[in-house]
């Protein structure tokens, strides 16, 4: 069975699944597309070419559009844990099965499809994102047997706090900005919930009590001390810490009250990218395990809809997958030999150059699915000097308060960081043990570590081992290789332009190394 699944609107993605194997997950923003892009005709044609055959199933993720003229429902719509539509259709002359399920279900089914197998009678699924905030109990046949609404718009409320404090955010905006939640997560580490004074606490309470933040009611908060206070002000940081704590506590209290203890927890939705909350779920003690997919946000919705179609037609949503299911790198040009000296990759020499301060654009194989760079489209640098973090943020044109994450050999993780668990998708915070890792230690002493093994990423593990042989630790800074506001770089012309404009010292593409002359 060949399934061609489409996620419309922002974070547009096409997932191609053949006989339960994920062949491709093609996100519109990747290959230097605009972040959170909708699908275009080029992406559709590209996916059709890669699929090889006409599909047996067309799976459309449900959505609600709000165009200038009238409200419109796409497919099975946005909400509804049981909203499914199915009919017969035709696709370029071939009779196919047409399937659609709600956006809410796409998150549930993505978590179920990508989670490691278990023999649990019941699983708990949490979907928390811009609009939906709910738990679901799912039986061993992947049927939703209970729906537990908790709080609507958890991600929207979180992003609204940033908008409220940001003088550049317009009062007439129709929705919170999609990238603001990640920035607020970084700011929350600069304060404790107890730092919030009475006025700040009242503002956070008002945000939690709002009926909706679509559109963001910024004008209604003109009497608040947070209104246009500046995103890096002490009040905003305290409010961020308090809101983070309150949101988690709201959902944790609901979990203890309504979910059976000892079930596995599967987390999906954009809030699943909050590494602090993920670590808190793991430490809550109520669940037997916690799994967060690398495509927890809407980049995984097409996969979830494909899995839902599988479940509908076969009874089982599970698929075979790995995180490197994007496209191969495009060699559309050769770097200028007057600027770049080409040679075969020497891991020892590269490790030495990194230790001496070189920043490396590291490209291997197919791009990573989801928003995190996991060693196929990465910027790498040494982890010891705070100035390295400052340089990387300057290269990426990011705010100075944003942390830089490390990648680390799995065998070194417990020595350098608290918690020996593997985290190949960089989705959990843990405390840093080593005082030497200044570039990757956030202000609260935490780091978002990608653990690397020879099986999960052999090329990166080889480099980390070469670095460990010379510098005593198999750990490097690892941040995404992209122009600000765009998805991962995926072609040589963009790569050379980026590195020449941003002052990147070395480019590695596969087994070839290019050093700036």
WOKAKA-V82759 format. One record per residue. PSI is psi in radians with two decimals (none if undefined). Layout:
psi=PSI
psi=PSI
This chain:
psi=2.20
psi=2.11
psi=2.30
psi=1.80
psi=2.39
psi=2.27
psi=1.96
psi=3.11
psi=-2.69
psi=2.72
psi=0.69
psi=2.35
psi=2.56
psi=2.21
psi=2.28
psi=2.05
psi=2.17
psi=2.15
psi=0.84
psi=0.12
psi=2.23
psi=1.95
psi=-0.83
psi=2.56
psi=1.85
psi=1.87
psi=2.35
psi=-0.52
psi=-0.36
psi=2.85
psi=0.78
psi=0.56
psi=2.83
psi=2.38
psi=2.44
psi=0.42
psi=2.68
psi=2.85
psi=2.53
psi=3.06
psi=-0.61
psi=-0.77
psi=-0.69
psi=-0.76
psi=-0.69
psi=-0.80
psi=-0.67
psi=-0.69
psi=-0.74
psi=-0.49
psi=-0.54
psi=-0.67
psi=2.88
psi=2.43
psi=2.80
psi=-0.49
psi=2.27
psi=2.09
psi=2.05
psi=2.13
psi=2.34
psi=2.67
psi=2.78
psi=2.17
psi=2.55
psi=1.25
psi=3.01
psi=-0.51
psi=-0.87
psi=2.66
psi=2.47
psi=2.37
psi=2.29
psi=2.20
psi=-2.31
psi=0.04
psi=-3.10
psi=-0.84
psi=2.89
psi=1.83
psi=-0.21
psi=0.26
psi=1.90
psi=2.42
psi=2.52
psi=2.41
psi=3.05
psi=2.46
psi=-3.06
psi=2.47
psi=1.89
psi=0.79
psi=-0.23
psi=2.39
psi=2.19
psi=2.89
psi=2.22
psi=2.26
psi=2.48
psi=2.50
psi=2.89
psi=2.75
psi=-0.67
psi=-0.80
psi=-0.55
psi=-0.65
psi=-0.76
psi=-0.84
psi=-0.52
psi=-0.77
psi=-0.76
psi=-0.70
psi=-0.59
psi=-0.24
psi=2.61
psi=2.62
psi=2.60
psi=3.02
psi=0.44
psi=2.47
psi=-0.60
psi=2.56
psi=2.53
psi=2.27
psi=2.28
psi=2.19
psi=1.94
psi=2.20
psi=-2.80
psi=-0.68
psi=-0.73
psi=2.44
psi=1.68
psi=2.74
psi=2.74
psi=2.35
psi=2.27
psi=2.32
psi=-3.13
psi=-0.31
psi=0.25
psi=0.56
psi=2.37
psi=2.01
psi=-0.22
psi=2.41
psi=2.18
psi=1.56
psi=2.47
psi=-1.13
psi=2.13
psi=2.63
psi=0.77
psi=-0.76
psi=-0.65
psi=-0.73
psi=-0.69
psi=-0.81
psi=-0.54
psi=-0.61
psi=-0.74
psi=-0.78
psi=-0.69
psi=-0.68
psi=-0.26
psi=1.96
psi=-0.37
psi=-0.16
psi=2.15
psi=2.51
psi=-0.41
psi=0.14
psi=2.58
psi=-0.31
psi=2.73
psi=2.69
psi=2.42
psi=-0.51
psi=-0.08
psi=-0.50
psi=-0.71
psi=-0.62
psi=-0.70
psi=-0.59
psi=-0.72
psi=-0.72
psi=-0.56
psi=-0.44
psi=-0.25
psi=0.03
psi=3.02
psi=2.68
psi=-0.58
psi=-0.19
psi=-0.24
psi=2.22
psi=-3.11
psi=-0.78
psi=-0.68
psi=-0.74
psi=-0.71
psi=-0.68
psi=-0.72
psi=-0.72
psi=-0.70
psi=-0.69
psi=-0.74
psi=-0.45
psi=-0.14
psi=2.45
psi=-0.52
psi=2.70
psi=0.34
psi=1.70
psi=2.83
psi=2.16
psi=1.03
psi=-0.70
psi=-0.55
psi=-0.23
psi=0.36
psi=-0.40
psi=-0.05
psi=2.51
psi=-0.19
psi=-0.27
psi=2.02
psi=0.57
psi=-0.24
psi=2.29
psi=-0.38
psi=0.23
psi=2.67
psi=-0.66
psi=-0.76
psi=-0.74
psi=-0.73
psi=-0.71
psi=-0.69
psi=-0.77
psi=-0.73
psi=-0.78
psi=-0.71
psi=-0.80
psi=-0.77
psi=-0.72
psi=-0.82
psi=-0.77
psi=-0.66
psi=-0.79
psi=-0.63
psi=-0.71
psi=-0.71
psi=-0.66
psi=-0.80
psi=-0.62
psi=-0.55
psi=-0.18
psi=2.40
psi=2.36
psi=2.57
psi=0.03
psi=2.68
psi=2.51
psi=2.21
psi=2.20
psi=2.28
psi=2.94
psi=2.80
psi=-0.50
psi=-0.26
psi=-0.15
psi=-0.07
psi=1.81
psi=-0.51
psi=-0.85
psi=-0.69
psi=-0.74
psi=-0.63
psi=-0.64
psi=-0.74
psi=-0.56
psi=0.00
psi=-0.58
psi=0.02
psi=-0.40
psi=2.64
psi=-0.49
psi=2.86
psi=2.22
psi=2.28
psi=2.13
psi=2.70
psi=-0.23
psi=0.79
psi=-0.56
psi=-2.89
psi=-0.20
psi=-0.32
psi=0.05
psi=-0.65
psi=-0.69
psi=-0.74
psi=-0.67
psi=-0.67
psi=-0.75
psi=-0.64
psi=-0.70
psi=-0.72
psi=-0.81
psi=-0.68
psi=-0.71
psi=-0.35
psi=-0.26
psi=0.00
psi=2.13
psi=-0.08
psi=2.47
psi=2.79
psi=2.31
psi=2.86
psi=2.98
psi=-0.19
psi=1.12
psi=0.43
psi=-2.63
psi=2.69
psi=2.71
psi=2.47
psi=2.05
psi=1.33
psi=-0.08
psi=2.96
psi=2.31
psi=2.51
psi=2.05
psi=-0.28
psi=-0.27
psi=-0.61
psi=2.25
psi=2.14
psi=2.45
psi=2.92
psi=2.54
psi=2.19
psi=1.85
psi=-0.67
psi=-0.78
psi=-0.67
psi=-0.75
psi=-0.69
psi=-0.75
psi=-0.70
psi=-0.79
psi=-0.50
psi=0.00
psi=0.03
psi=2.46
psi=2.30
psi=2.24
psi=2.06
psi=2.02
psi=2.18
psi=2.34
psi=-2.46
psi=2.63
psi=2.75
psi=2.46
psi=2.63
psi=3.11
psi=-0.16
psi=2.31
psi=2.16
psi=0.69
psi=0.23
psi=-0.47
psi=1.31
psi=2.69
psi=2.21
psi=2.56
psi=2.94
psi=2.66
psi=0.10
psi=-0.49
psi=2.35
psi=-0.52
psi=-0.43
psi=-0.75
psi=-0.76
psi=-0.70
psi=-0.74
psi=-0.74
psi=-0.60
psi=-0.73
psi=-0.75
psi=-0.09
psi=0.82
psi=2.85
psi=2.53
psi=-0.36
psi=-0.09
psi=2.33
psi=2.82
psi=2.31
psi=2.70
psi=2.70
psi=2.50
psi=2.43
psi=2.39
psi=-0.60
psi=-0.26
psi=-0.17
psi=-0.84
psi=-0.47
psi=-0.56
psi=-0.42
psi=2.66
psi=2.47
psi=1.98
psi=0.12
psi=2.64
psi=2.52
psi=1.32
psi=-0.22
psi=0.10
psi=1.00
psi=0.08
psi=2.39
psi=2.58
psi=2.76
psi=2.57
psi=2.28
psi=-0.72
psi=2.20
psi=-0.16
psi=-0.31
psi=1.09
psi=-0.60
psi=-0.41
psi=0.13
psi=2.07
psi=2.97
psi=-0.48
psi=0.19
psi=0.23
psi=2.92
psi=2.61
psi=1.67
psi=2.27
psi=2.07
psi=2.42
psi=2.26
psi=2.87
psi=-0.44
psi=-0.71
psi=-0.59
psi=1.44
psi=-0.65
psi=-0.81
psi=-0.66
psi=-0.67
psi=-0.75
psi=-0.76
psi=-0.65
psi=-0.70
psi=-0.67
psi=-0.70
psi=-0.65
psi=-0.52
psi=-0.50
psi=0.05
psi=-0.04
psi=2.26
psi=1.15
psi=2.46
psi=2.75
psi=2.44
psi=1.92
psi=2.84
psi=2.53
psi=1.67
psi=2.66
psi=2.55
psi=2.25
psi=0.00
psi=2.86
psi=-3.13
psi=2.47
psi=2.42
psi=0.33
psi=2.63
psi=-0.63
psi=-0.74
psi=-0.68
psi=-0.85
psi=-0.68
psi=-0.76
psi=-0.87
psi=-0.62
psi=-0.65
psi=-0.58
psi=-0.02
psi=0.51
psi=2.38
psi=-0.66
psi=2.46
psi=2.32
psi=2.14
psi=1.89
psi=-2.14
psi=0.28
psi=2.42
psi=2.33
psi=2.04
psi=2.38
psi=2.29
psi=none
